[in-house]
Amino acid sequence: MDAKLKLSAARAAVLVEMPYYADILYGVEYVEAPGLGTLGVTYKGHILYDREVIEAWSVPQIAAVLRHECGHLLRDHKSRCELACADHKLWNIAGDAEINDDEVKAKSPLPGEPVLPSKLGMPDGLTAEEYYGKLRDQQGQQDKAQGESADGAPGEGEAGEGEGQGDPQDGPAEGEGKGTGGKGQAAGEQKAGTGSGAGQPGDKPGAGEGWCGSAAGRALPGEDALTGGRTEVELEEIRVNVAEAMVTHASSGRGTVPGGWLRWAEKQIAPPKIPWQQKLARALRASVATKAGAVDYRWNKPSRRQAGVGFEFGSPILPALRAPIPRVVVLGDTSGSMGTAEMEVVVREGGGVIKAVGAEVEFGAVDTKLHTFKKVRDAREMAGLLVGGGGTDFRQAFEEVLKPRREGRPDVIVFVTDGQASIPEHAPVGVQVIWVLCGGCRTHSMPWGECVEVED
């Protein structure tokens, strides 16, 4: 059977059992990608396919992989990756695990050896963020063990190695060089090439390492040459339509929807609520604007309007207006109750504070005392200062931060913590404190200061 005909048959097979996929299956753009060795999906809604792979797979297998790739788009794994991850390969594997536990329960015949939570030693039903955090922990333990076994030499192993989302383990693949896309014979068709670069053995699309495309957080070779696709507004409309169709299908008694997908659908069409990131950004902007917007007159530099009145003897001297940069301190709780996911919140939100301020901030890690208090310019520098692991008592840290310094007292303190700590009895005078509360054991309020609770 011709590849395009098999793709059409696979779409029809999906809709027979799961008609709620209609909007996504017919809303994406299908693009041939010779040599890709798999199917992939871009964040603009292109489904890339290799004709040889389509010809090798059965129609039910193609249908299962189509649902999988569309799942990355529906669950918006690209945007979630930008918020949560630093390792795109591990994130892709985590997203695969989030999708495939439902696919297996629906008895989808995914080809090859798909990524499953059970194969990763993890339970079903977790989010991609949770799987990613556990994979990072596994990778750290594996690297440490390999380093010790090599007499101190750094290890090179990676968690999740050898696992794919259901792509063929021995499919043809060309390498990682970027190619160019061109017009197909039919209107609206393209071809995405993967080039002829040598690549790295075992680390290319179709080799089973979790490489589904930019919609899954890890871009495929040749994606940058593609045109067309769908806008984010169009994709969001598709998500809502699919979610509504899932809920309707589940409530009509015409069949069942996998539990993970039904939970996603209900959340997708639930009344909107303000994300905690927006709450934090708004609180920080309000605090910083109060200080940065305060202006004062200075005579150490002439006003830019001085030329209008002249520089001659006897002319009035106009002072210049100056807006001071606020002194912002970011404190991260590094006590034993803060895990890997919470530390990532410290670094991610600390980096966001730096961008909002537009200048260096002072950062300190805190358990029972203040560690490594210094100025940082980006989140990477901040991550290198995360030390601690002891008990939790913030009173000494506040005393140290509020000590008189040449720069003066802080204007704003952003404290990322689970809130399980001893803190000063009263709020510091003249200092805006924003508590960013995160973690599974977090408190939901603090006795003073503004609280922003990180959603799971």
N, C-alpha and C positions, 0 to 999 in steps of 0.2 A: 504494500500500500504506500502511496506517495506520502512524504512527510507532512505536507500541509493538510492532506486529507486525514491523516492520523491525528493531527492536532485538533482538527474539527471534530473528529469522532470522540476524542478524549474530552473535549469541552461538553459535548452532548452527554457523555457518560456521567460527568460530574453533575450536570443539571437534572438528570433522571432521579438521582438519589438526594441531591442537595440543591434544590432550585434557588435557594437564597444566594448562591454564588453568581447569579446571572450578571449583575451589574459590574462586578470586578472582572469576570472572565471576558466579557465583551467590551469592557471599558479600557483595557490595556492594549498596547500596540505590540504585535508580534514581529520580531526582527531576527532574521537568520544570522547566525554567527559561526561561520565555518571554523572547525578546529577547536571550538570552545570545550567540547568534551562533556557538556552537561546542559542543564537549563539554568538560567539566572534571571534576576529581576533588578531593574534600576529604580532609583528613587523617583524618576519621572514617569514610571509606569510602562517601561519597555520590558517585554518578556523575550529574553535572548535564548535561542535554541540552536543546537547543532543538528543538522539534518541526519548525520550518521547515527547519532545517539537516538533520535526519534525513530529511525528505521529499525534500530536494534531493540528498543523497548516495546512491550505490548501496550495496547490502548489503555488498560486499567493502570499500568505503571505510569504512563504519561499523565493520566488524570490525577493520580496521587501526587506527583511532583508539581503539577500545575497548582493544585490546592495548596501545597506547601509554599511555593514561591509567592503566590497571592497572599498567603498568610503573613509574610514579611511586610508587604505593603499595608495590609489591613491593620496590623498591630503597630505600624509606624515605628519599626525598629531603627530606622535611620535617625530620627529625632531623638529617640530614647538613647541611642548610642552616643550622640553628641553630649548628652547630659551625664551619662554614667560611666563611659569606658575610656580606657587608654589603649587597650589591646584589641584591635578590630577583629582579629582572627578568633580570639576567645569569645568576643561578643557575638559573632556570627554563630558559633557553636552553641552559645547559650540561647540565642533566638531559635535555633533549630530544635533544641530540647523543649523549649516552651511550646512550639507548634506540634512536634511529633508525638508527644504523649497523647494528644487528642486524636491524631491521625491513626495511631496504633489501636486505640480503643474503638475507632470507627472501622477497623480492619482494612485500612488502606494498604494496598500492596506496594509500599515504597521499595524501589529497587536497591540492590547493594546492601550495605550495612548502615542504616540510618542512625543518626545521633538520637539516643534515647536516654532519659534521666537514669534509668536502671543501669545502663552501661557505664554511665559516669559515676555510679555509686551514690545517686541522689534520688530523692522522692519525686513522684509525679506532682503536677499541679502548681509548681513554683513559677514565678515570673522570670523573665530573661535577666533582670537585674540580680535576682537571688542566685540563679545558676551561674551568672558571671562572677559574682563574689566568691562562690564556692570554688569555681575553676581557678580564680586567681590564688586562692589559698592553697589549692592542690599544686599549682605551678610553683609557688614559693617553697613548699615542702619538698617537691621533687628536685628543684634546683639546689636546695640546701643539701639534700641527701647525695646528689651526684657530685657536688663540690667536695663533700667530706670523703666520698669514696675515691676521689681523684687526688687525695693528699693536698687538699686546699685549692685545687684548680677549679675555676667556676664551671658549673654544669651548664648543659645546653638543652636539656629536655624541656618539653612544653606539654602542659596539661591538655588533654583532648586530642593529642596527636593521633592521626589515623582515623578520625571519625568524620563522617559526612552527613549531609541531610538526606541522603538517599540517592546520591548520584552514583553512576557506575564506577567501580573501583579500577577498571581497566579501560575506560573510555579514551578515545584519542584526544590528545591535548597538545597544543603547540607551544607554549612558552609564554613569557610575560611581556614581550615587546608590544608596544601599542600600535594598533593599526588604524586604518581609516575606514569610514563608512561611506557607502555610496548608494545611489538610487537602484532599486530593483526594477524588474521588468514591469510589475504592476504598480499602479498609482498608489503612493503612500508607503511602499515597501522600502526597506533599507537592508543593508548587509553590514554587520559589525565584524571586523576582522580582529584576530588576536595577535597578528604579526608573526614574526619568525624568530623572536628572541630565544636564547637558549633556556632561560628560566632556571629553576632549581628543582632537582628531582624530588618528587613527592610534595611539592608545594606549588601547585598550579590548578586552575579550575578543572573539575572532573576527577581529581585525584582523591577526593574524599576527605579533605581537611576543613570543611565548613567554609565554602567560598560561594556565596549565593548572589553576590552583587551589592551595589550601593544601598538598595532598599533594605538589606540585611545588615548594613554597616561596613561591608567590605567590598569595595568596588572591583568590578571585573576589568581585565584589559580591554581597551577599545571603547569603553563607555563614553569617554570624553569626545569621541567623534560623532556620537549620535545626535540627531536633531528630533524635534517634535516631542512626542510624549504627552503627558498630562501635567497641568499646573497643580500646585498644592491645594488650591481651592477646589479643583475638579476631583482630586483624590479624596479630599475630606468629604465631599458630597457623596462619593462612591461608598466610603466607609459608613456613613450614616445610613444610606440606602440598604447596604448589606446587613447592618445591625438591625434595622427595623424588620427586614425580611426574615432574619433569623428568629427574632422574638415572636413574630407572627406565626412562623412555621412551627415553632415549639409549642405555642399556645393553642394551635388549631387542631392538634391531635393527628396531623398528617405524617408524623414521623418524629424522630428525635434529633436534637442538635447536641453535639459533644459538649460536656459540661464546661470545659474551659472556654469554648467559643460562646456559649450562652452567657457566661459571666462577662466576657468581653463586650458582647452586644448590649447587655443591660446597662453596663457602665457607659458605653458609647452614647446611648440615647438618654442617659439620666440628665436631670437638670444640671447645667454647668455650675461649677464652683471655682472660685479664684485659686489658682495654683499657689502653693506656698512660695515658689520662686518669685512670683509677682509681688506677693505680700512683703517678702524680704527686700526686694528691689525698691518698692515704694517706701518702706520704712527707712531704708538707707538714704534714698534720695532726699527724703524730707529732712533727715538729720543733717546730712552734708550740706544741703542747700541753705539751711539756717546759718551755718558758719561761713560757707564759701560765698554766699550772697551778701554778707555783711561787708560794707566798704568803709574806708577811713581815708582821711586826707593825709598826704605825705608831701614834704617840701624837698626831699632829697633828689627828686627828679622832676623836671618841669612838666606841667600839663601839656597835652598835645594841642591845647587851644592857646598856648602862650604866644604863638606867632600872630594871633589875631589882635593882641593888644600891644605887641612889640617888645623888644628886649632893651630899649633905651633906658638910660638912667632916669629914675622917677616913675617908670611904668610899674603897675602892680604885678606882683608875682602870683601866678595862679598855682595852687597845689594840684597834684595829680591824685586821682582816685585809685586806691589799691584794694583788691579783694583777697584776703588771706586764704591760703590753702588749709583746710581743716586737718588737725592731727587725729588720725584714725588708728586705733589699735585693734588687731584681730587676735583673739585668744582661742586656742583649741584644747579641748579636754582630751588628754592622752592617758587617762586613768585606765585601770584594768577592765572597767565596764564598757569601754568603747572598742568595738571590733573593727575589722577591715572596712566594712561598708560605711561605718560612722567616720572613720578617718578620711575616706574619700569625700564625704560631705564637708569635712573641715577644709580640705584642700580646694575642692571645687568652689565652695562659697567664699573662701578667702580670696581666690583668684577673681571672683566676681566683684568683690569689694574693691580690689585694686583697680579694676577697670572702671568702676563707678566713680571712684575718687579721682582717677587720672593722675595719680602720683604714688610714690612709695608709701607703704603702711608699715607699722611695726607689728611683728608677730611673735607670739610666745606660746609654747606648749606648757600645759598646766596639769599636774595631778595634785600632790600635796604642796608643791612649790612651783614657782615660775622657772621654766627652763628656756635657755637659748633665746632671750628676748633681743631681737634685732630688726633692722629695717629689711624689707624684702621688696623685690620688684615684680615678681610673678609667682604663679602657683608652684612652679617647679622648685624655686628656692624654698618656698614654704614647706613642701613635702620633705625636703631634706632636714627639717628641724623638728620633725615629729618624734620626740623622745619622751619617755615617762613610763607608764605602766604600773604605777603605785596606787595609793589610795586616792581619795577625792576630797580636797579641801581648798576652796578658792580664796579664802580670806587673805593668806599671805600674798597671793598673786595680785589681788586688788591693791594691797598696801604698796607693793613694789611698783606697779604700773602708775599709781597716783603720786609717787614721790616727786618732789619738785625737780624739774629738769630745765635745761636751757630752752627747749622747745615749748615749755609750759605744760599744763595738764592736758590730757587727751580731750578732744571734743566729743568723740564717739568711740564706744567699745562694743565690738561685735564678738560675742562669746558663743562658740559652737560646742554644745554639750548635751548629755542626756538629762541634765538637771539633778542627778542624784549626787548632791554635794552639799557641803557646808559653805554658806556664803555670808558676807557681811550683813549685819542686822538692818542697816539703812543704805539706801542708794547713794552713790557718790554725788556730792553737790556740784551742779554745773556740768555734768557729764551725761550724755545720752547713752544708755546701755540697751543693746538689742540682743536678746537671748535667742539663738537658733537651736531649737530642741529637736534632737534626732535619736534614733535607736529604739529597739524594741522595749527597753525598760525606761523610756523617757517619762519625765513628769509632763504635765499638760499646762503648767503655769509656774511662774516664779513670783515671789512676794513683791518684787519691784522690777522696773524696767519693762520694755516692750517685748512680747514673746511671739515668735514665729515658729510654728510647729511643722517639721518636715514630715510629709506624708510618706507612708511606706510605698 
